[in-house]
Each structure stands twice: as structure tokens, then as C-alpha cells.
Amino acid sequence: MIGGNDVMVATAYDNTKVDEILERAVSEICNALNILNEHSVKHVVVANTPDIRLYQLLITTKKQRN
């Protein structure tokens, strides 16, 4: 999923680094879409990034099991 890994990485940093990471991720997504457009791609599905709150819930649940 485009951008999903960037969002996961961003959660490991403080707020100033998060903004930089997410801005770079958005820029890379835009670049990829522009390249597709240059190659006359007509149909593209852009999905949202995963809900990272669920990731924290999974970690917490796993720790509680151990």
C-alpha cells in the first residue's frame, strides 16, 4: 500500500520528524501518480494508509497475552 510504511516509520519519531517524513511520503506519491499520468494511465486506485491506531492496539493486546 502506497504510504503505509512511511506512516508506520513516522510513528517512531518526534513531531518535527513526523512532518518531514509525511511530507516526503506525499511528495513521492504525487511523483508516482505523475509518472503514471505521463504514461497515459487512465485508471488508478489510491487507497488510504492503514489506521495506525489499530497497530498500537495489536501491540498492546499481544503484550497483555504474554
C-alpha positions as CSV (number, residue, x, y, z in Angstrom):
1,M,0.0,0.0,0.0
2,I,1.5,3.3,-1.0
3,G,2.5,5.4,2.0
4,G,1.7,2.7,4.6
5,N,5.3,2.1,5.5
6,D,6.0,5.8,5.7
7,V,3.2,6.3,8.2
8,M,4.5,3.4,10.3
9,V,8.0,4.8,10.4
10,A,6.7,8.3,11.2
11,T,5.2,7.0,14.5
12,A,8.7,6.2,15.8
13,Y,9.9,9.9,15.7
14,D,9.0,13.1,17.4
15,N,6.6,15.6,15.8
16,T,9.2,17.6,13.8
17,K,10.5,14.4,12.1
18,V,6.9,13.1,11.5
19,D,6.1,16.2,9.4
20,E,9.2,15.7,7.3
21,I,8.5,12.0,6.8
22,L,4.9,12.5,5.9
23,E,5.6,15.4,3.5
24,R,8.2,13.3,1.7
25,A,5.7,10.4,1.5
26,V,3.1,12.6,0.0
27,S,5.6,14.0,-2.5
28,E,6.6,10.5,-3.5
29,I,3.0,9.5,-4.0
30,C,2.4,12.6,-6.2
31,N,5.6,11.8,-8.2
32,A,4.4,8.2,-8.8
33,L,1.0,9.5,-9.9
34,N,2.6,12.0,-12.3
35,I,4.7,9.2,-13.8
36,L,1.6,7.1,-14.4
37,N,-0.1,10.1,-16.0
38,E,2.9,10.6,-18.3
39,H,2.5,7.0,-19.4
40,S,-1.2,7.7,-20.2
41,V,-2.6,5.5,-17.4
42,K,-6.3,6.2,-17.3
43,H,-7.5,4.4,-14.1
44,V,-5.7,4.5,-10.8
45,V,-6.9,3.4,-7.3
46,V,-5.4,5.3,-4.5
47,A,-6.1,3.7,-1.1
48,N,-5.8,5.3,2.3
49,T,-3.0,4.4,4.5
50,P,-3.8,1.9,7.3
51,D,-5.3,3.1,10.6
52,I,-2.1,3.1,12.7
53,R,-4.2,3.3,15.9
54,L,-5.0,-0.4,15.2
55,Y,-1.3,-1.2,15.1
56,Q,-0.9,0.1,18.7
57,L,-3.9,-1.9,19.7
58,L,-2.4,-5.1,18.3
59,I,0.9,-4.5,20.2
60,T,-0.9,-3.8,23.4
61,T,-3.1,-6.9,23.1
62,K,0.0,-9.1,22.3
63,K,1.9,-7.8,25.3
64,Q,-1.2,-8.5,27.5
65,R,-1.2,-12.1,26.3
66,N,2.4,-12.6,27.2
